[in-house]
Amino acid sequence: MKNSKIITRKTSVKNELGMHARPASKIAQIAEAALSDIWLSVNSTKVDATSIIDILTLCAVKGTKIVVEIENQEDMMILDQIVDFFEAGFGEL
């Protein structure tokens, strides 16, 4: 694959309510624009960032450490948008 190299960024859940349906939906929407796969990981659990249900299975409460992973350098803007969304507390701070 062209430009294939796994790139990761770490972030955490900042808002009091943790991960719930609205932010999971927004993350999946952002991830849908990616050219390649994007994953979210908590500990050893890795899920598809385009799936709301998969994201919710992470059970990410406030303070949960999240790793966002892309496999295509051309998706850096998507990676940044997802990390920024986490850093902004999903717009709920």
Beta strands, then each sheet from edge to edge (+ up, - down):
strand 1: 4-12
strand 2: 38-42
strand 3: 45-48
strand 4: 65-72
sheet 1: 1+ 4- 2+ 3-
end
